[in-house]
């Protein structure tokens, strides 16, 4: 058992922030030896309940849940900021050439280490992550994550058509490889497998049908793909699958929409698409820096909230431009203000934070497991220094309430705010 004292940020079951200016979080092993939050609240109340537990005090710091990134590509670490006219040219000119190198397990292992270092440095403790079409890219990622005791999800990308040599696979073998990887890695330690069609245009009917069969056979796996990101992509998908009502409906027709199905972007939706997301329990990974960078459009926060389907925030590196959750939250604020069909919505800072922590965990089907500091949650958290730079120190000192404090961190913050990342009592950064 170990206790940590600082200002404490967590969330209640309604997604509202709970802030203890002088807080204490107690962590310790569960029956299986996994470190979990045992108690959390004000220092006075919690310390009285655990008088024998040693306390590490971080005065002037904020303890907050580790961030959860709902959609990111580890093989695209080296192509952040690559210029392109839009999504499809960017894939052709940068993404696919970079991903061909992941046939080499040495290269895959090297990038996995760099990628996880960046996540930890930025306070991201869980991510739903794209690998490549090469099984060795999945092995490399899981091996690196397992050594660090991280809760991470990934899977072999499925793409058996409209893809260049070097990343294109074959439907039958891709499904055999996927099932072998599920049996090898899913639910091992803190790892989870994601069945991962790249996006509908790069898979044949046979591959998508097989992916749906795997999803039914292994219902606690994740499904991870892209949908409705770019108007040219939407037109292409509709041409390839004319029987589907919409781009999203393609996935429904192959049994690829259910709990733990996560679709990145979800920009060009109508209300029927939104209802389909809600009714199937699928979730959107909102990727605002990527959408802005590639000129794809704006996620409709008002539409998502009105219909009531799950969504959370994601960096989408390397289309996204930063590993930092603060950059992602700031971009989401911009998109909410500017990108609506109705007058823009001003998303409260605490809700932006929730969408990148406990809200993202809920969208992933991991509510009560990660993304929060309530009792029972796994003990992944960050220690934030609200005086990390002179300007941030000046601005946070002027904050009159929690919302002003969180917004100052979002607007001005980057990796310098993250003083420590704690993974089951292992310190990083």
Secondary structure, 3 states (H helix, E strand, C coil): CEEEEEEEEEECCCCCEEEEEEEEEEEEECCCCCEEEEEEEEHHHHHHHCCCCCEEEEEEEEEEECEEEEEEEHHHHHHCCCCCCCHHHHHHHHHHHHHHHHHCHHHHHHHHHHHHHHHHHCCEEEEEEECCCCHHHHHHHHHHHHHCCCCEEEECEECCCCCCCCCCCCHHHHHHHHHHHHHHHCCCCCEEEEEEECCHHHCCHHHHHHHHHHHHHCCCCEEEEEECCCHHHHHHHHHHCCCCCCHHHHHHHCCCCCCCEEEEECCCCCHHHHHHHHHHCCEEEECHHHHHHCCCCCCCHHHHHHHCCEEEECCCCCCCCCCCHHHHHHHHHHHHHHCCCCCCCCCCHHHHHHHCCHHHHHHCCCCCCCCCCCCCCECEEEEEECCCCHHHHHHHHCCCCHHHHHHHHHHHCCHHHEEEEEECCEEEC
